[in-house]
Amino acid sequence: MKLKGIVPRTWRRLKRILLVLFVTQFVYIILLRWVNPPITLTMLSSWFSLWGTDKHLQKSWVSYDEISQHAKLAVIASEDQLFPDHDGFDYKSIEKAMKHNETSKKIRGASTISQQVAKNVFLWQGRSWVRKGLEVYFTFMIEKIWGKQRILEMYLNVAQMGDGIFGIEAASQAYYKKKAASLNREEAAMIAACLPNPVKYTVNPPAQITAWRQRKILVQMRNLAPDPDIIELVSGVKKTVDKETTPPATGSQPQ
């Protein structure tokens, strides 16, 4: 009899806990639409790893309009060239990565900027299916609630860009002794080049692979720059419709 009573009570408590957790994370996602996260699990992990060394955690938040347009374009060119167009997932890249990983020991990722933000802000680093499943959920939510500009702003402020260095402002100050707003094309591309492995792909002095990636990113930046969606996103200015040249949207044909 006692066991029969314990099981329902445990289940009811578990449901309440799960409901509280769901509501809490949902409110947190909405809150982060306007409020900047104080710290992330990745930052905490980096801080612990630097304990006892002469390095320290470097991070500094800057708003979207305080970031060089070159930096915005560089990370898109480096990490996710379809960022303005997809819904959070690049399905073709995912399919290619899955096929590659079936036959290669070297794992290839296909995470978009949105997925990286979901992982960096809400989750921990790792390759478990549990974390990947949660990443899909959080990616879907931030795409719906935050929008592209906020996601890109978040990415540029929480992404690791060096050993203990997080965010474009901290990286700009550490490598070039200037504000993120003042970064030129070459500097922005060099910082973006380190993103796949910020500890190994050193920026200053640049590792050979970092310099190689910078050259590739600069080419892609030139290719992407004329795209209207890219222009709108990196400038932060929404496209306007010319009423004089745009015909009225009606369902009837002219007589």
C-alpha positions as CSV (number, residue, x, y, z in Angstrom):
1,M,0.0,0.0,0.0
2,K,2.8,2.4,0.9
3,L,4.5,1.8,-2.5
4,K,1.3,2.4,-4.3
5,G,1.0,5.8,-2.6
6,I,4.7,6.8,-3.1
7,V,4.7,6.2,-6.9
8,P,1.8,8.7,-7.6
9,R,3.2,11.3,-5.3
10,T,6.6,11.0,-6.9
11,W,5.1,11.3,-10.4
12,R,3.1,14.4,-9.3
13,R,6.2,16.1,-7.9
14,L,8.2,15.2,-11.0
15,K,5.6,16.8,-13.2
16,R,5.6,19.9,-11.1
17,I,9.4,20.1,-11.3
18,L,9.3,19.6,-15.1
19,L,6.6,22.3,-15.4
20,V,8.6,24.8,-13.4
21,L,11.7,24.1,-15.4
22,F,9.8,24.5,-18.7
23,V,8.2,27.8,-17.6
24,T,11.6,29.1,-16.3
25,Q,13.5,28.4,-19.5
26,F,10.7,29.8,-21.6
27,V,10.7,33.0,-19.6
28,Y,14.5,33.1,-19.8
29,I,14.5,32.8,-23.6
30,I,12.0,35.7,-23.8
31,L,14.0,37.8,-21.3
32,L,17.2,37.4,-23.3
33,R,15.4,39.0,-26.3
34,W,16.3,42.3,-24.5
35,V,18.6,41.4,-21.6
36,N,22.2,40.3,-22.1
37,P,23.2,37.0,-20.4
38,P,25.7,37.6,-17.5
39,I,27.7,34.5,-18.3
40,T,27.5,31.2,-20.0
41,L,28.6,27.6,-19.1
42,T,31.3,27.8,-21.7
43,M,32.7,30.9,-20.1
44,L,32.6,29.3,-16.7
45,S,34.4,26.2,-18.1
46,S,37.1,28.5,-19.6
47,W,37.4,30.4,-16.4
48,F,38.1,27.2,-14.4
49,S,40.6,26.0,-17.0
50,L,42.6,29.3,-16.6
51,W,42.7,28.9,-12.9
52,G,46.3,29.1,-11.7
53,T,47.7,30.5,-15.0
54,D,48.7,34.0,-15.8
55,K,45.6,34.4,-18.1
56,H,42.2,35.6,-17.1
57,L,38.7,35.5,-18.5
58,Q,38.1,38.4,-20.9
59,K,34.6,39.4,-22.0
60,S,32.9,42.7,-22.7
61,W,29.4,43.2,-24.1
62,V,28.8,45.7,-26.9
63,S,25.5,46.5,-28.6
64,Y,24.8,45.7,-32.3
65,D,25.5,49.2,-33.6
66,E,28.8,49.2,-31.7
67,I,30.2,46.4,-33.8
68,S,32.0,46.9,-37.1
69,Q,30.0,45.8,-40.1
70,H,33.1,44.0,-41.3
71,A,33.0,41.8,-38.1
72,K,29.3,40.9,-38.8
73,L,30.1,40.0,-42.4
74,A,33.2,38.1,-41.5
75,V,31.5,35.7,-39.0
76,I,28.7,35.1,-41.5
77,A,31.3,34.4,-44.3
78,S,33.2,32.1,-41.9
79,E,30.5,30.2,-40.1
80,D,27.1,30.4,-41.9
81,Q,26.7,32.0,-45.3
82,L,23.0,31.2,-45.5
83,F,22.3,32.7,-42.1
84,P,19.9,35.4,-43.3
85,D,17.8,32.9,-45.3
86,H,17.4,29.7,-43.2
87,D,15.2,29.0,-40.3
88,G,18.0,28.0,-38.0
89,F,19.1,24.8,-39.7
90,D,21.1,24.3,-42.9
91,Y,19.7,21.0,-44.0
92,K,21.9,20.5,-47.0
93,S,25.1,21.0,-44.9
94,I,23.7,18.6,-42.2
95,E,23.1,16.0,-44.9
96,K,26.6,16.4,-46.3
97,A,28.2,16.3,-42.8
98,M,26.3,13.1,-41.9
99,K,27.5,11.4,-45.1
100,H,31.1,12.5,-44.5
101,N,31.0,11.4,-40.8
102,E,29.9,7.9,-41.9
103,T,33.1,7.3,-43.7
104,S,35.6,9.5,-41.9
105,K,37.1,9.5,-38.4
106,K,37.4,13.3,-38.6
107,I,34.0,14.6,-37.5
108,R,32.6,17.5,-39.6
109,G,30.0,19.8,-38.1
110,A,27.2,21.6,-39.8
111,S,26.0,24.0,-37.1
112,T,24.6,27.3,-38.1
113,I,25.2,30.5,-36.2
114,S,21.7,30.0,-34.6
115,Q,22.7,26.5,-33.4
116,Q,26.0,27.8,-32.0
117,V,24.2,30.5,-30.1
118,A,21.7,28.0,-28.7
119,K,24.6,25.8,-27.5
120,N,26.7,28.6,-26.2
121,V,24.0,30.5,-24.3
122,F,21.8,27.7,-22.9
123,L,23.9,24.5,-23.0
124,W,27.2,22.9,-22.5
125,Q,29.9,21.8,-24.9
126,G,29.8,18.1,-26.1
127,R,28.4,15.8,-28.7
128,S,25.8,13.8,-26.8
129,W,22.4,13.2,-28.3
130,V,20.7,14.8,-25.3
131,R,22.6,18.0,-25.8
132,K,22.0,17.9,-29.6
133,G,18.2,17.5,-29.0
134,L,18.1,20.4,-26.6
135,E,20.1,22.4,-29.1
136,V,17.4,21.8,-31.8
137,Y,14.7,23.0,-29.4
138,F,16.6,26.2,-28.3
139,T,17.5,27.0,-31.9
140,F,13.9,26.8,-33.0
141,M,12.8,29.0,-30.0
142,I,15.4,31.8,-30.6
143,E,14.7,31.9,-34.3
144,K,11.0,32.5,-33.5
145,I,11.5,34.9,-30.5
146,W,14.7,36.8,-31.1
147,G,15.1,37.2,-34.8
148,K,18.3,37.3,-36.9
149,Q,19.8,40.5,-35.7
150,R,19.6,39.6,-32.0
151,I,21.0,36.1,-32.7
152,L,23.9,37.6,-34.5
153,E,24.5,40.2,-31.8
154,M,24.4,37.4,-29.2
155,Y,26.8,35.3,-31.2
156,L,29.3,38.2,-31.6
157,N,29.3,38.7,-27.8
158,V,29.4,35.1,-26.5
159,A,31.4,33.2,-29.0
160,Q,34.9,32.2,-27.9
161,M,37.6,34.0,-29.9
162,G,40.7,33.0,-28.1
163,D,42.0,31.3,-24.9
164,G,39.7,32.9,-22.3
165,I,38.6,35.5,-24.7
166,F,34.8,35.8,-25.4
167,G,33.1,38.3,-27.7
168,I,34.2,40.6,-30.5
169,E,34.9,43.5,-28.2
170,A,37.3,41.5,-25.9
171,A,39.0,40.0,-29.0
172,S,39.4,43.4,-30.6
173,Q,41.0,44.9,-27.5
174,A,43.2,41.8,-26.9
175,Y,44.5,41.5,-30.4
176,Y,44.4,45.0,-31.9
177,K,44.0,47.4,-28.9
178,K,40.9,49.0,-30.4
179,K,37.1,48.9,-30.1
180,A,35.1,46.4,-32.1
181,A,33.5,49.3,-34.0
182,S,36.8,50.2,-35.5
183,L,37.8,46.8,-36.9
184,N,38.7,46.8,-40.6
185,R,38.1,43.9,-43.0
186,E,41.4,42.2,-42.5
187,E,41.3,42.3,-38.7
188,A,37.6,41.1,-38.6
189,A,38.4,38.3,-41.0
190,M,41.4,37.2,-38.9
191,I,39.3,37.0,-35.7
192,A,36.6,35.1,-37.6
193,A,39.2,32.7,-38.8
194,C,39.9,31.4,-35.3
195,L,36.2,30.5,-34.6
196,P,36.4,26.8,-35.4
197,N,39.1,26.3,-32.8
198,P,39.8,29.5,-30.9
199,V,42.6,28.1,-28.7
200,K,44.5,26.3,-31.5
201,Y,43.9,28.9,-34.3
202,T,45.7,31.7,-32.7
203,V,45.1,35.3,-34.0
204,N,48.1,37.2,-32.7
205,P,50.5,36.0,-33.8
206,P,48.4,34.2,-36.4
207,A,48.8,30.5,-36.8
208,Q,49.4,29.3,-40.3
209,I,45.9,27.8,-40.5
210,T,44.4,31.1,-39.2
211,A,46.1,33.1,-41.9
212,W,45.0,30.6,-44.5
213,R,41.4,30.8,-43.3
214,Q,41.5,34.6,-43.2
215,R,42.3,34.7,-46.9
216,K,39.4,32.4,-47.7
217,I,37.1,34.5,-45.5
218,L,38.1,37.8,-47.2
219,V,37.2,36.3,-50.6
220,Q,33.8,35.1,-49.3
221,M,33.2,38.5,-47.7
222,R,33.6,40.1,-51.1
223,N,31.2,37.6,-52.6
224,L,28.5,38.1,-50.0
225,A,28.8,41.9,-49.6
226,P,26.4,42.8,-52.5
227,D,23.6,40.4,-51.3
228,P,20.5,42.6,-50.2
229,D,19.7,40.4,-47.2
230,I,23.3,40.5,-46.0
231,I,23.4,44.3,-46.4
232,E,20.2,44.7,-44.4
233,L,21.4,42.4,-41.6
234,V,24.9,43.8,-41.2
235,S,23.8,47.4,-41.5
236,G,20.8,47.0,-39.1
237,V,18.7,49.0,-41.5
238,K,15.6,47.4,-42.8
239,K,14.8,47.5,-46.5
240,T,12.2,50.0,-47.6
241,V,9.8,49.6,-50.4
242,D,9.6,52.3,-53.0
243,K,5.9,53.0,-53.3
244,E,6.2,54.9,-56.6
245,T,7.8,52.0,-58.4
246,T,6.0,49.1,-56.7
247,P,2.6,48.2,-58.2
248,P,-0.3,47.8,-55.8
249,A,-0.9,44.2,-54.7
250,T,-4.4,43.4,-56.0
251,G,-6.1,40.2,-57.0
252,S,-7.6,41.6,-60.2
253,Q,-6.0,41.9,-63.6
254,P,-5.9,45.3,-65.4
255,Q,-8.8,45.8,-67.8
